[in-house]
Amino acid sequence: MTDRVALIEERLRGALAPERLQIIDDSAAHAGHAGAREGGHFTIHIVSSAFTGKTLIQRHRLINAAVADLMRREIHALSIKTAISPAEQGLH
Protein backbone atom coordinates (compact mmCIF):
# COMPACT_ATOMS: atom_id res chain seq x y z
CA MET A 1 0.00 0.00 0.00
CA THR A 2 1.38 3.40 -0.96
CA ASP A 3 1.40 6.36 1.40
CA ARG A 4 -1.21 8.07 -0.78
CA VAL A 5 -3.51 5.05 -0.66
CA ALA A 6 -3.08 4.89 3.13
CA LEU A 7 -4.00 8.58 3.46
CA ILE A 8 -7.11 8.17 1.29
CA GLU A 9 -8.14 5.06 3.22
CA GLU A 10 -7.70 6.82 6.56
CA ARG A 11 -9.90 9.74 5.48
CA LEU A 12 -12.65 7.55 3.99
CA ARG A 13 -12.76 5.13 6.92
CA GLY A 14 -12.96 8.04 9.36
CA ALA A 15 -15.69 9.89 7.49
CA LEU A 16 -17.84 7.09 6.09
CA ALA A 17 -17.16 3.93 8.13
CA PRO A 18 -17.35 1.75 5.01
CA GLU A 19 -18.37 -1.89 5.09
CA ARG A 20 -16.05 -2.43 2.14
CA LEU A 21 -13.35 -0.24 0.69
CA GLN A 22 -10.98 -0.85 -2.19
CA ILE A 23 -8.57 1.80 -3.42
CA ILE A 24 -6.65 1.13 -6.61
CA ASP A 25 -3.66 3.28 -7.53
CA ASP A 26 -3.91 3.85 -11.29
CA SER A 27 -1.08 6.41 -11.35
CA ALA A 28 1.34 4.28 -13.36
CA ALA A 29 -1.14 4.21 -16.25
CA HIS A 30 -1.04 8.02 -16.34
CA ALA A 31 2.73 8.53 -16.24
CA GLY A 32 3.68 11.47 -18.41
CA HIS A 33 0.25 13.08 -18.10
CA ALA A 34 0.70 16.74 -17.21
CA GLY A 35 -1.47 16.53 -14.08
CA ALA A 36 0.21 13.38 -12.82
CA ARG A 37 2.97 15.49 -11.25
CA GLU A 38 0.38 17.09 -8.97
CA GLY A 39 -0.98 13.88 -7.48
CA GLY A 40 -2.03 10.34 -8.27
CA HIS A 41 -4.95 8.76 -10.12
CA PHE A 42 -7.12 6.44 -8.04
CA THR A 43 -10.19 4.24 -8.37
CA ILE A 44 -12.32 3.89 -5.26
CA HIS A 45 -14.91 1.14 -4.72
CA ILE A 46 -16.77 1.87 -1.49
CA VAL A 47 -19.79 0.35 0.24
CA SER A 48 -21.19 2.39 3.13
CA SER A 49 -24.54 2.81 4.83
CA ALA A 50 -23.68 6.53 4.89
CA PHE A 51 -24.90 6.58 1.27
CA THR A 52 -28.46 5.52 2.20
CA GLY A 53 -30.95 7.96 0.68
CA LYS A 54 -28.20 9.89 -1.12
CA THR A 55 -28.05 10.57 -4.84
CA LEU A 56 -24.92 9.67 -6.79
CA ILE A 57 -23.79 13.30 -6.70
CA GLN A 58 -24.33 13.48 -2.92
CA ARG A 59 -22.31 10.29 -2.46
CA HIS A 60 -19.45 11.70 -4.52
CA ARG A 61 -19.58 14.95 -2.55
CA LEU A 62 -19.22 13.00 0.71
CA ILE A 63 -16.12 11.28 -0.66
CA ASN A 64 -14.65 14.49 -2.05
CA ALA A 65 -15.22 16.24 1.28
CA ALA A 66 -13.44 13.42 3.11
CA VAL A 67 -10.32 13.74 0.94
CA ALA A 68 -10.50 17.48 0.21
CA ASP A 69 -7.19 18.24 1.90
CA LEU A 70 -5.46 15.66 -0.34
CA MET A 71 -6.72 17.05 -3.66
CA ARG A 72 -4.06 18.59 -5.95
CA ARG A 73 -1.28 17.55 -3.60
CA GLU A 74 -1.80 13.79 -3.30
CA ILE A 75 -4.79 13.23 -5.60
CA HIS A 76 -5.13 14.44 -9.17
CA ALA A 77 -8.06 12.27 -10.26
CA LEU A 78 -10.62 9.94 -8.68
CA SER A 79 -12.87 7.37 -10.27
CA ILE A 80 -15.59 6.56 -7.75
CA LYS A 81 -18.00 3.63 -7.50
CA THR A 82 -20.36 3.68 -4.52
CA ALA A 83 -23.00 1.40 -3.02
CA ILE A 84 -25.03 1.20 0.19
CA SER A 85 -24.68 -2.60 0.26
CA PRO A 86 -22.61 -5.25 -1.53
CA ALA A 87 -25.75 -6.38 -3.37
CA GLU A 88 -26.45 -2.89 -4.75
CA GLN A 89 -23.21 -2.88 -6.70
CA GLY A 90 -23.04 -6.60 -7.32
CA LEU A 91 -20.23 -7.03 -4.78
CA HIS A 92 -20.36 -10.31 -2.91
N, C-alpha and C positions, 0 to 999 in steps of 0.2 A: 504494500500500500504506500502510495506516495504521500508526502507531507500535504499536498493540496487536497488529495482525496480524504485524508484524515481530518483536515479542517472543515471540508464540506460536510462530512459525516457528523462531526461534532455539532455543527450548527443545526443540521436537519434533525438529528436525534433530540437535541435540546428543545427545539421549537415545535416539533410535530410528533414526537414519540411514535415513530413508525413501527408497524408490525413487521414490515419487510423493507429493506433498503439495499439497493445495489447502485454503486457509482462506478461507471466505466470511464477511464481516462482515454479519450480519443485524440489526445494532443499529437501523438506521433503521426497520425494521418493528416495533420494540418501543418506539418513542418514546412517552413518557407512562406506560409501565409503571413501577410503583413501584421495582422492582429495577434498572431501566435506569440509574439514577443511580449505582449501585455497580459498574458495569462493563458491558461489551458482551456481545452475543449472537453466537455464532459457530457455523458449521458446518465441521467438519473431515472431509475425505476423505483417508485416509492408507493407503499401501501400504508395508509394511515386513516384512522377514524376521524381525524381532524378535517378530512375532506367531505364528511357527511353534509349533504345539503348545499355544497358549494359548486358553483359552475367551474368549468375548466379554467377560465381566466382567473377566478378567485383562488383556485388551487395553485396556479402558477405564481400568483402574487404572494401567497403564503411562503412558497419556496424562495422566491426572489428576495422577500423581506428577511428570511432567515440567513441568507448568504450575502446580503447587501454589502457588508464591509469587505467582502472578498472580490467583488466585481471590479474588473479592470486591473487589479493587482495580481490576483491568483486565478480568476476566472475570466475568460474572454467570451465563451459561448456555452450555453446549456441546451441540451435536448432533454425534455422532461416528459415522463410518462407517469401518470398518477392513477390511483384507484383507492376506493374505500375498503375493499376486501380483495383477497386473492382471486375470488371468483369473478369479480367485476372486470378484471383485466386478463382473465384466463391464466392467472398464476396459480399453480398448485404445488 
